Amino acid sequence: MRANSKSYPRAKVRKIVKAHSRKHVGKTVDALVFLNFILFVEELLSNASHKARLNGERVTAAKDIRKVTMDDLELKNAWTEVQNEHIRKGKRRGIFSYERPEQSSWDESHPENATVDHT
């Protein structure tokens, strides 16, 4: 029996990735995107199946998948809000500062690396 050399629709996946990213895509990106998609679907089905079994159902239905998806999205949104609030607080306190310091003590001891104003 010959092994199937094409395990996923590479051209179709590549086309979708390029269309949604609007950037140049490397040679192996489509394979990684497809693998991440498969892992996501497996995890989603596993969680939905688990939730259906807890509710006493034998078959996983679309409503179970929707329920799991909505729960996951709510958790993700809540977590994103927590992270954004920490970043906002950090910016107010000056923790997250992206400006480069004007001159450090290391630059003073090594004049060849000091910044020079050419005006």
C-alpha positions as CSV (number, residue, x, y, z in Angstrom):
1,M,0.0,0.0,0.0
2,R,1.4,3.4,-1.0
3,A,1.6,6.1,1.6
4,N,-0.3,9.2,0.8
5,S,2.3,11.9,0.0
6,K,-0.2,14.7,0.3
7,S,-1.8,14.7,3.7
8,Y,-3.5,18.1,3.5
9,P,-4.6,20.5,0.8
10,R,-1.4,22.5,0.8
11,A,-2.3,24.9,-2.0
12,K,-5.7,25.8,-0.5
13,V,-4.2,26.3,3.0
14,R,-1.4,28.5,1.6
15,K,-3.9,30.6,-0.4
16,I,-6.0,31.1,2.7
17,V,-3.0,32.1,4.9
18,K,-1.7,34.5,2.2
19,A,-5.1,36.1,1.8
20,H,-5.6,36.7,5.5
21,S,-2.1,37.7,6.4
22,R,-1.5,40.1,3.5
23,K,2.2,39.4,3.9
24,H,4.8,37.2,2.4
25,V,4.5,33.6,3.7
26,G,7.5,31.3,4.2
27,K,7.6,27.8,2.7
28,T,6.7,25.9,5.8
29,V,4.2,28.3,7.3
30,D,1.2,26.7,5.7
31,A,2.1,23.3,7.3
32,L,2.4,24.9,10.8
33,V,-0.9,26.7,10.4
34,F,-2.6,23.5,9.4
35,L,-1.1,21.6,12.3
36,N,-2.2,24.4,14.7
37,F,-5.6,24.2,13.2
38,I,-5.8,20.4,13.7
39,L,-4.6,20.7,17.3
40,F,-7.2,23.4,17.9
41,V,-10.0,21.3,16.5
42,E,-8.9,18.2,18.5
43,E,-8.9,20.3,21.7
44,L,-12.2,21.8,20.9
45,L,-13.8,18.4,20.3
46,S,-12.2,17.0,23.4
47,N,-13.6,19.8,25.6
48,A,-17.0,19.7,23.9
49,S,-17.1,15.9,24.3
50,H,-16.2,16.2,28.0
51,K,-18.8,18.8,28.6
52,A,-21.5,16.7,26.8
53,R,-20.6,13.7,29.0
54,L,-20.9,15.8,32.1
55,N,-24.3,16.8,31.0
56,G,-25.3,13.1,30.6
57,E,-25.3,13.1,26.8
58,R,-23.9,10.3,24.7
59,V,-23.3,12.3,21.5
60,T,-21.4,15.6,21.1
61,A,-23.7,18.1,19.4
62,A,-23.2,21.5,17.8
63,K,-24.6,23.2,20.9
64,D,-21.8,21.6,23.0
65,I,-19.2,23.0,20.7
66,R,-20.8,26.4,20.7
67,K,-20.9,26.3,24.5
68,V,-17.3,25.4,24.8
69,T,-16.3,28.0,22.2
70,M,-18.2,30.8,23.9
71,D,-16.8,29.8,27.3
72,D,-13.2,29.8,25.9
73,L,-13.8,33.2,24.2
74,E,-15.1,34.7,27.4
75,L,-12.1,33.4,29.3
76,K,-9.8,34.8,26.6
77,N,-11.4,38.2,26.6
78,A,-11.3,38.4,30.4
79,W,-7.6,37.4,30.4
80,T,-6.9,40.0,27.7
81,E,-8.6,42.7,29.7
82,V,-6.5,41.7,32.8
83,Q,-3.3,41.9,30.7
84,N,-4.3,45.2,29.1
85,E,-5.0,46.7,32.6
86,H,-1.6,45.6,33.9
87,I,0.1,47.2,30.8
88,R,-1.9,50.5,31.3
89,K,-1.0,50.6,35.0
90,G,2.6,49.9,34.1
91,K,2.7,52.7,31.6
92,R,1.3,55.1,34.1
93,R,3.9,54.1,36.6
94,G,6.7,54.3,34.0
95,I,7.4,50.6,34.2
96,F,6.8,50.0,30.4
97,S,9.0,52.7,28.9
98,Y,10.1,52.3,25.3
99,E,12.3,55.4,25.0
100,R,16.0,54.9,24.8
101,P,17.9,56.5,27.7
102,E,20.0,59.5,26.6
103,Q,23.3,58.3,27.9
104,S,24.3,55.6,30.4
105,S,27.2,55.4,32.8
106,W,28.7,52.7,30.5
107,D,28.7,55.2,27.6
108,E,30.6,57.7,29.8
109,S,33.3,55.2,30.5
110,H,33.6,54.1,26.9
111,P,33.5,57.3,24.8
112,E,33.7,55.4,21.5
113,N,30.2,54.1,22.1
114,A,28.7,57.4,23.3
115,T,26.0,59.1,21.2
116,V,27.2,62.0,19.2
117,D,25.1,65.0,18.1
118,H,26.1,65.8,14.5
119,T,24.1,69.1,14.2
